[in-house]
């Protein structure tokens, strides 16, 4: 019979613990940063790092081994296509545990578990960029409307195109190094 790991089980039994760790790993890969208790984080770390190492292989067999742990295909796809290539030159230490303040209520020690390189920003870049563009458009619309109202009250806008004036030809300077006489240059007076 296999010997269970040291320490108390996180849930009621080994099956429940396996499912709990798989769920935590899926959340970590989806969000790239999760907040959990210190005990769960210490048990999660080897599971997550083994999954990333498996994903670095990139084979169908390794994908199936990862699907045996985390059964969500979208998460596994993100693991293999986004997360694993970031660690191509790294041989371990893919996750980081940062201690936080104790949880209110039961004072359980809380930690932040995150993927080391390229941790997810607070807001997704595409979403943030879309929000900025929308705010810029709203700002422009408000400013343009104010300009148009101010213009219509002051004076009507010209619709006829302005006459184009051709630039006068510029005479070339003497190429032999001498300065041209002022009398020789044609000047309209």
N, C-alpha and C positions, 0 to 999 in steps of 0.2 A: 504494500500500500504506500502511495507517495506521501511524503511528509509535507504537511501544510506549512506555509511561510510563518515565520515567527510573528508573534503579536496577535491581537484579537482580529477576527474577521470584521470587515466593514458592515456587512449585512448579517442576515441570519444564517447564511451558508455559503459554500463555495460557488454555487451557481448564481446566487444573487450578487455576490461580489464581482464575479466575472461580468455580469450584465451591467452593473453599476460602473465598473471601470471602462467598459466599452462605451457606455453613454457619455462618460466624462471625456474620453478620448475623442469621440465624435464632436462633442461641443468644443473641445480645444481646437480641433482641425477646422471646424466651421468658423468660429469666432477668432481664433488664433490667440485668445487671451480669455481665461475664465477665473472666477473667484470661487474658492472652495475652502474646505477645512484643511489644515496642515496634514492630518493623517491621510486623507483621501489623496492629496497632492503627492505625498511621498510614495503612495502605492501606484498612482497614475503614471508617474515619471518613467519607470522602466517600460511600461506597456506602450506609451506614446513613442518613446525613443526606438523601441524595437519595430514599431509600425513604420516609422520614418526610414529606418535602415532597410526594411523590407521594400519600401516604396522606391528607394534609390536603385534597386536592382532593375525595376521597370519591366519585368517579364510577366507573362500571363499567370504563371504559377505563383509569383509573389503577389499579384493582384488577388488571386483566389485565397491565398493565406491571409491577406489583410481583410478580405470580405468575410472570412470565418470569424474574425474578431468584431469588426464593425460592419453591420449588415446594410448600411445605407450606401447605395451606389454613388450618389452625388458627392458624399463626403470622401469616398475612396477616389473618385475621379479628381477632386480638388487636391487630395493628398499626393496622388501620382503626378498630376500635371502642374500644380503650382508650388506645393511645399517642398517635395523631394528635390526638384532641380535646384532650389536655393542652397541646398546642403551638399552639392556634388563634391565640393572640395573639403568638406568637414567630416571628421571621423567620430562624431559623437557630441554630446552636450548640446542637443537641439532645443532643450527646454530650460526655462529659468523659473525659480520659485522665489517670490518676493513676499516677505512677511508684511501683514497688515495689522490693523488694530483688532482686538478681540470682538467677536460678534456680540451684539446686544442680546440680552435674554439669557443665554447660557454661557457666555464668555468663552466660547470655543475659539481657539487660535485660528485666524483666517489668513489665507495667503492668496497671492495672485500667481497663477501658472500661465506662462506665455511662451510662445515659440520665439527663439532668440533672434534670428535674423528676420527683419521685415515684419515686426509685430504689427498687427492690424491697427490702423489709426482709429481715433474715436469715431469719426464719420468716414464713410467710404468716399474715396476721391471722386468717383464719377458722380455720386449723389451730391457731394459738396460743390463740385464744379457746376452742376445743373442748378443748384440753389443760387450760386453766385451770379450765373448768367441771368436767371429770372429776376433777381434783385436789380441787376444792372439795367435790364430792359424796363422794369417798372420805374426805375429812377430816371432813365432817359425819356420814357413816355411822359412822366410828370414834368420834366424840365422842358421838353419840346412843346407840350401843351401850354405851358406858361409863356414860352417864347412866342408861340403863334398868337396867343391872346394879346400879348403886349404889342406885337406887330400890327395886328388888325386894328387896334385902337389908335396907334400912332400914324401909320401910313400904309397904303396898300402895297403889296409886294409887286415888283416889276416882273412881267411875264415875258417881255421881249428880250432876246439875247443881246448882250452887249456887243458892240462892233469890235471886231478884232483888228488890231493895229499891227501891221507887219513891222518887224524891227528893221532899222536902217542898216545897210551893209557897212561893215567895218573895214577900213582900208588896212592892208597889211603893212607892217613896218618894213623898212628897207632891209634886205637880207645881207647886204655887204658889210654891215656893222656901222654904217654911217647913220646919222640922225637926219630924217627928212626935214626939209625947210618948211616953215609954217606957211610960207607964201604958196608953196606947191600943193598943199593939201586943200581939197575943196571943202569949204565950210559954208553952210547956209547961214546967212546973217540976216 
